[in-house]
Amino acid sequence: VSQSRYSRSIRDPNIYPKARINSWDLLDLKGNSYSFENVRGKVVLLNFTWKGCGQCIQKQPFTNILKQKYKSNNRLIILEVDLGKFDTMEDAITFSKKGNKNLLWVYDPQNKLAERLLFEGAPHEVLIDSKGHIDFISAGFNKDISLIYLQEISQKIDKALLEIRNN
């Protein structure tokens, strides 16, 4: 885990290189389980969000740019994770319709995944490699340096995707 120029903070590098995600309790916006099995073996970019988060709203168009950039790559999954600590499922559904409809939305009903990752709020971004290891975590978003954000996160995604090809 390294410091990023576009995020305000980064998680403790002594904890996260050892961390691995191999399950979660997320729901799709129809209330069905969105199992970790749906993404196993793929690179996953999680964007934690909620309807009242101004930085989250500013970040969505750039997340959509990433989704468009990698749309032909089925080894990358980008998920908008609405935080149940702040939003109800109905809030999440409404927020997803106002935001980028092209993004894949899931709901963390009790913030369990966020809490496992040692944060409560948003925006947070987590990049998980194909083996479930956390490659990168950032907090915050600065629209003024969005091009740097796109460049840096693209490099991290490309590196994680390259590791799939090399294994």
Beta strands, then each sheet from edge to edge (+ up, - down):
strand 1: 26-28
strand 2: 33-34
strand 3: 43-49
strand 4: 76-83
strand 5: 104-108
strand 6: 124-128
strand 7: 134-139
sheet 1: 2+ 1- 5+ 4+ 3+ 6- 7+
end
